[in-house]
């Protein structure tokens, strides 16, 4: 989920050493660096330690990342219903978005490129909202303090993002209202979090926009805004978000009556040893029979969701081991390699 390795400031030789090691560990290349032929599809997501936050992203960050891992923004469609080539019932859209340049970015070209992708995707979603979207970001969506272990914090330098725990409320509102994802996966927050967002698409009383005849009353009003307008009306969009978005922790939840518009958000716990070496496993299937009733149940850091459109989603977290145990075993191994031969010589 991004931050594949800390490399935004390392020198060229070290950067390519880390890439070679990463691709060898991931089974994409052998020890010599030669690619390994595979039918698997590898998709990579950039994090702030890959290309930097908005204040520090530079062309060489972007270029060397995309040259080795592919585009920062991309989307594709998969079909889980192989029995019908004429129906869209089994289809899903998958999208990866460069979250580091969604909010204020020093070099405008990177932010403009990202928002061009987002606005195009939003326009396509308006024409085909019945196809579920699974969205991948590095930085989590905005949510109230106390919902996850990490508190919301954003720091700026010269008006550009220097550090952020969550995306801005205005950007998060646009993604939820206009892309209408069923599932959102992200990383960044090492502790991980499981939450859900309920989206109300219409307000009884509109939010007025200063010096404008327009107002924010429904999702479409927000989705028709340009990037300049999204920047100009940040405060009003945040008010609209507070009135239309409800975020809640998804711990110990068992819901047989699902809200009409719900987005599950999974912040995947860090793979670092200090966090148990965590990894997430996600799978989805299409229920052609339609016999499974809509339901959401959560268990620990995972969930099972049967949606209204006959899809079943399951996410679970696995942990490979605490770093203290791994280091203790390594020390024991080293001591054994040194002491055992010495004892044998004495004997």
C-alpha positions, 0 to 999 in steps of 0.5 A: 500500500505504498512506502515500499521502501524508504527511497525518496532521498537515496542516491541512484546506486542505492535506489536500484539496489533496493529495487533489485532486492524488492523485486527478488523478494516479491518474486518478480526477478531473480538475484541477478535482476533478470525478470521472472516470467509469470502470469500474475499481475503486479500492481504497485502503489506509490507512498510518500517514502517513494515520491515524497509529499506535495512539498517535496515531490520532484520530477526525478522522484516521479520519473524513476518510480514510473520507470520501474513500477508503472503509472502513478494513476491507473484503472482497469476493469475485471469481470467476476462473472465468466458465464455472461459476456453480455452483462456487466453484473460481474464487473468491477472497476479498480483504480489506483490514485496518487494520493501524495499529490491530491492536496496542495503540491509545490509543482502544480503539474503533478497535482494537475495530472492527478486531478485530471485522472480523478475528474475523468474517472468521476465523469465515467462513474456518473455514467456507470455507477452500477459497476462497483469501484475498489479504490487504492490510495496511500494516504487514508481518507479524512475521519474524526479524531479518535476513530483510528489510532492516529490523530488527524494532522497536516503540516504545510511549508509555504502553503504546500503539504509537508506532512499529512496523516489523512487527506483533506476533508474536501478531497476526501468528500470529493472521492467519496461522493463523486467516485462512489467507491464500495471499498477503499484500501490505503496504508500510511498509518502504521497501526492500521484501521478499519472504518466505514463511511455512510454517504448522504447524497442530498441535503434539505438546506444547501450550503451556499457558495460565496460570490456565486449563484450556485450551492452545494445541496447534492453530490452532483453539485460537488462533482461538477466542480473544477479543481480551481473551484474545489480549491476556492470553496474548501471551507464550504466543501468541508461544511458539506462533508460534515453534513453528508458524511458519517464515519464510524469504526467498523469494530465488532459490527454485524449489520443485516440492514446496510445503508444505501450508500456505504464505503468500507475503508481498510487502512492496512497495518504496516508490514514492519516487524514492530507491527507484527509483519502484517499483510492483508488478504482480500478476495471477492466473488460474484454470487450468481444465485443471489441467495446470500442476503446483504450483510456486513460483519467485522472480526478483529481487523477484517470483515466479510461483506455481502453487498446488494449487487450480489458480490461477496468481499472478504478481508483479513489480516495476517501477521508474520511475526514480531520483530523482537522474536525475529531478532532474538532468533537471529542472535541465537542463530549467530551465537550457535554458529560461533559457540557450537564449533568452539565447544566441539573444538574444546571437546 
